[in-house]
């Protein structure tokens, strides 16, 4: 994708290899982003800076050559970065923006990776410095566990990426970011509104995590995996979740999420009724429709 | 596993390679069993017979060399088989046993692969011929789609196998069957009662399929996978289910299944309450316990 004859994307007239990139938060996503950006740079120049409150994480990333410089505070890092990835939990991200708004480099491009977009877009529309540009984003990737230690397991290859651009975004910045996202390995990029993102994500991501958690919550037998044949394992892999982050996401998006839980409970009730009634023909038909619908989604 | 110096398991004094094996029903599981048995025989002798009402399926299996002879009725096959695998939906299986009880070879060993054991054990205990032995079983394996066409995708490697032996089973037959199951690639074999099997399976298998079906049932947007990041895909892969078979399993085991759905709904309600109340600390704690419990199950 980055053949020598292809000049690659440019940000504010600078080619990719001349840019200084900053990553705020070297957790699972920040770590995976750093690794993907390192690969996107290839053998070229360009610098990747990162800040994190955990010194061990910075040392580990420096040791792996994934970042070029590590900072325990954004203060020294932000003024140097042409592009900043905010890889923080929503509440930390909002506090970060408020506290460090003055520190970003003149004209910098900022993006984030949080799993909820409504409150972030709201904060950015209210408080972003005039000279800055902020394109909210959400990479649809993850891995069990969490933290930088699991970042290598978090593959971006062919994954979905959602962007919820703002009216004020500069078109050339949006094009640059999309080009960079593709270089990081992602597949389909979808542009939508923050509201639509939060509604859809409440279903594909948050509801699924609530269900997985409820499944584990209602079963005490640790030996239950003896009776597993794949479906239980599939449905509960994501129950090994980052509890503080998902707590934030669930509560922050609770309006959409509660509606989705209600819809799901409605379908579950309907299936339960057919099972209880022994209504074989209706159940077979309903399951057949489910099968066809899922196949059409694939 | 079948080195020449290892004589391998014996059934009624006959070594594996001298046995005639019969498979009733060449669907997903019957087909996968035939393939695994062919591999278990290795380059040795031994015959694999199969009966199925679909001539195309038999021709396909013959063409692939997976079976040696195909029959469209069990009448000619059963009298020749030392061991018979019944790979049929529960209701078909019960009718099969009733209709063909007289046709089995004197002293034959029979096993089944149905996903529910209570009604099958009951029928066997009532109606099995004195000279026959029947060891109920349930391989915890599967694949999307179904039928012989998908059998190659159904891997047994390292998978769980549940046996619910009867008091009347001959110990040497049980040992033989377990040895053969391991040769077919399965990992852990668990022996339990039919009642315990049906209770556990209601959770690990049936409840998971009901949940996956409800998830698809409550969402009409075919483009929803644009917003998928893995969890939605994980939770709904099994929604591409064999509707007639799962209808039977759900209804046949409805007492256990309805209890499990209720328990799951209870946990879901509890999580919903915490989300609605914005009870971050309690939610974080509960999700943390879920995470630890799931990790201990792995």
Boltz contact constraints between the chains, C-beta under 6 A:
constraints:
  - contact:
      token1: [A, 140]
      token2: [B, 229]
      max_distance: 6.0
  - contact:
      token1: [A, 141]
      token2: [B, 229]
      max_distance: 6.0
  - contact:
      token1: [A, 190]
      token2: [B, 226]
      max_distance: 6.0
  - contact:
      token1: [A, 200]
      token2: [B, 227]
      max_distance: 6.0
  - contact:
      token1: [A, 201]
      token2: [B, 227]
      max_distance: 6.0
  - contact:
      token1: [A, 204]
      token2: [B, 227]
      max_distance: 6.0
  - contact:
      token1: [A, 204]
      token2: [B, 228]
      max_distance: 6.0
  - contact:
      token1: [A, 204]
      token2: [B, 232]
      max_distance: 6.0
  - contact:
      token1: [A, 205]
      token2: [B, 229]
      max_distance: 6.0
  - contact:
      token1: [A, 205]
      token2: [B, 231]
      max_distance: 6.0
  - contact:
      token1: [A, 208]
      token2: [B, 231]
      max_distance: 6.0
  - contact:
      token1: [A, 208]
      token2: [B, 232]
      max_distance: 6.0
  - contact:
      token1: [A, 208]
      token2: [B, 235]
      max_distance: 6.0
  - contact:
      token1: [A, 210]
      token2: [B, 271]
      max_distance: 6.0
  - contact:
      token1: [A, 213]
      token2: [B, 287]
      max_distance: 6.0
  - contact:
      token1: [A, 213]
      token2: [B, 290]
      max_distance: 6.0
  - contact:
      token1: [A, 214]
      token2: [B, 264]
      max_distance: 6.0
  - contact:
      token1: [A, 214]
      token2: [B, 267]
      max_distance: 6.0
  - contact:
      token1: [A, 214]
      token2: [B, 268]
      max_distance: 6.0
  - contact:
      token1: [A, 214]
      token2: [B, 271]
      max_distance: 6.0
  - contact:
      token1: [A, 216]
      token2: [B, 290]
      max_distance: 6.0
  - contact:
      token1: [A, 216]
      token2: [B, 293]
      max_distance: 6.0
  - contact:
      token1: [A, 216]
      token2: [B, 294]
      max_distance: 6.0
  - contact:
      token1: [A, 217]
      token2: [B, 267]
      max_distance: 6.0
  - contact:
      token1: [A, 217]
      token2: [B, 290]
      max_distance: 6.0
  - contact:
      token1: [A, 218]
      token2: [B, 263]
      max_distance: 6.0
  - contact:
      token1: [A, 218]
      token2: [B, 264]
      max_distance: 6.0
  - contact:
      token1: [A, 218]
      token2: [B, 267]
      max_distance: 6.0
  - contact:
      token1: [A, 222]
      token2: [B, 296]
      max_distance: 6.0
  - contact:
      token1: [A, 222]
      token2: [B, 297]
      max_distance: 6.0
  - contact:
      token1: [A, 225]
      token2: [B, 297]
      max_distance: 6.0
  - contact:
      token1: [A, 226]
      token2: [B, 190]
      max_distance: 6.0
  - contact:
      token1: [A, 227]
      token2: [B, 200]
      max_distance: 6.0
  - contact:
      token1: [A, 227]
      token2: [B, 201]
      max_distance: 6.0
  - contact:
      token1: [A, 227]
      token2: [B, 204]
      max_distance: 6.0
  - contact:
      token1: [A, 228]
      token2: [B, 204]
      max_distance: 6.0
  - contact:
      token1: [A, 229]
      token2: [B, 140]
      max_distance: 6.0
  - contact:
      token1: [A, 229]
      token2: [B, 141]
      max_distance: 6.0
  - contact:
      token1: [A, 229]
      token2: [B, 205]
      max_distance: 6.0
  - contact:
      token1: [A, 231]
      token2: [B, 205]
      max_distance: 6.0
  - contact:
      token1: [A, 231]
      token2: [B, 208]
      max_distance: 6.0
  - contact:
      token1: [A, 231]
      token2: [B, 238]
      max_distance: 6.0
  - contact:
      token1: [A, 232]
      token2: [B, 204]
      max_distance: 6.0
  - contact:
      token1: [A, 232]
      token2: [B, 208]
      max_distance: 6.0
  - contact:
      token1: [A, 234]
      token2: [B, 234]
      max_distance: 6.0
  - contact:
      token1: [A, 235]
      token2: [B, 208]
      max_distance: 6.0
  - contact:
      token1: [A, 235]
      token2: [B, 235]
      max_distance: 6.0
  - contact:
      token1: [A, 236]
      token2: [B, 294]
      max_distance: 6.0
  - contact:
      token1: [A, 238]
      token2: [B, 231]
      max_distance: 6.0
  - contact:
      token1: [A, 239]
      token2: [B, 290]
      max_distance: 6.0
  - contact:
      token1: [A, 239]
      token2: [B, 294]
      max_distance: 6.0
  - contact:
      token1: [A, 240]
      token2: [B, 291]
      max_distance: 6.0
  - contact:
      token1: [A, 240]
      token2: [B, 294]
      max_distance: 6.0
  - contact:
      token1: [A, 240]
      token2: [B, 295]
      max_distance: 6.0
  - contact:
      token1: [A, 241]
      token2: [B, 291]
      max_distance: 6.0
  - contact:
      token1: [A, 243]
      token2: [B, 284]
      max_distance: 6.0
  - contact:
      token1: [A, 243]
      token2: [B, 287]
      max_distance: 6.0
  - contact:
      token1: [A, 243]
      token2: [B, 288]
      max_distance: 6.0
  - contact:
      token1: [A, 243]
      token2: [B, 291]
      max_distance: 6.0
  - contact:
      token1: [A, 244]
      token2: [B, 284]
      max_distance: 6.0
  - contact:
      token1: [A, 246]
      token2: [B, 287]
      max_distance: 6.0
  - contact:
      token1: [A, 247]
      token2: [B, 280]
      max_distance: 6.0
  - contact:
      token1: [A, 247]
      token2: [B, 283]
      max_distance: 6.0
  - contact:
      token1: [A, 247]
      token2: [B, 284]
      max_distance: 6.0
  - contact:
      token1: [A, 250]
      token2: [B, 275]
      max_distance: 6.0
  - contact:
      token1: [A, 251]
      token2: [B, 278]
      max_distance: 6.0
  - contact:
      token1: [A, 251]
      token2: [B, 280]
      max_distance: 6.0
  - contact:
      token1: [A, 254]
      token2: [B, 275]
      max_distance: 6.0
  - contact:
      token1: [A, 258]
      token2: [B, 276]
      max_distance: 6.0
  - contact:
      token1: [A, 261]
      token2: [B, 272]
      max_distance: 6.0
  - contact:
      token1: [A, 263]
      token2: [B, 218]
      max_distance: 6.0
  - contact:
      token1: [A, 264]
      token2: [B, 214]
      max_distance: 6.0
  - contact:
      token1: [A, 264]
      token2: [B, 218]
      max_distance: 6.0
  - contact:
      token1: [A, 267]
      token2: [B, 214]
      max_distance: 6.0
  - contact:
      token1: [A, 267]
      token2: [B, 217]
      max_distance: 6.0
  - contact:
      token1: [A, 267]
      token2: [B, 218]
      max_distance: 6.0
  - contact:
      token1: [A, 268]
      token2: [B, 214]
      max_distance: 6.0
  - contact:
      token1: [A, 271]
      token2: [B, 210]
      max_distance: 6.0
  - contact:
      token1: [A, 271]
      token2: [B, 214]
      max_distance: 6.0
  - contact:
      token1: [A, 272]
      token2: [B, 261]
      max_distance: 6.0
  - contact:
      token1: [A, 275]
      token2: [B, 250]
      max_distance: 6.0
  - contact:
      token1: [A, 275]
      token2: [B, 254]
      max_distance: 6.0
  - contact:
      token1: [A, 276]
      token2: [B, 258]
      max_distance: 6.0
  - contact:
      token1: [A, 278]
      token2: [B, 251]
      max_distance: 6.0
  - contact:
      token1: [A, 280]
      token2: [B, 247]
      max_distance: 6.0
  - contact:
      token1: [A, 280]
      token2: [B, 251]
      max_distance: 6.0
  - contact:
      token1: [A, 283]
      token2: [B, 247]
      max_distance: 6.0
  - contact:
      token1: [A, 284]
      token2: [B, 243]
      max_distance: 6.0
  - contact:
      token1: [A, 284]
      token2: [B, 244]
      max_distance: 6.0
  - contact:
      token1: [A, 284]
      token2: [B, 247]
      max_distance: 6.0
  - contact:
      token1: [A, 287]
      token2: [B, 213]
      max_distance: 6.0
  - contact:
      token1: [A, 287]
      token2: [B, 243]
      max_distance: 6.0
  - contact:
      token1: [A, 287]
      token2: [B, 246]
      max_distance: 6.0
  - contact:
      token1: [A, 288]
      token2: [B, 243]
      max_distance: 6.0
  - contact:
      token1: [A, 290]
      token2: [B, 213]
      max_distance: 6.0
  - contact:
      token1: [A, 290]
      token2: [B, 216]
      max_distance: 6.0
  - contact:
      token1: [A, 290]
      token2: [B, 217]
      max_distance: 6.0
  - contact:
      token1: [A, 290]
      token2: [B, 239]
      max_distance: 6.0
  - contact:
      token1: [A, 291]
      token2: [B, 240]
      max_distance: 6.0
  - contact:
      token1: [A, 291]
      token2: [B, 241]
      max_distance: 6.0
  - contact:
      token1: [A, 291]
      token2: [B, 243]
      max_distance: 6.0
  - contact:
      token1: [A, 293]
      token2: [B, 216]
      max_distance: 6.0
  - contact:
      token1: [A, 294]
      token2: [B, 216]
      max_distance: 6.0
  - contact:
      token1: [A, 294]
      token2: [B, 236]
      max_distance: 6.0
  - contact:
      token1: [A, 294]
      token2: [B, 239]
      max_distance: 6.0
  - contact:
      token1: [A, 294]
      token2: [B, 240]
      max_distance: 6.0
  - contact:
      token1: [A, 295]
      token2: [B, 240]
      max_distance: 6.0
  - contact:
      token1: [A, 296]
      token2: [B, 222]
      max_distance: 6.0
  - contact:
      token1: [A, 297]
      token2: [B, 222]
      max_distance: 6.0
  - contact:
      token1: [A, 297]
      token2: [B, 225]
      max_distance: 6.0
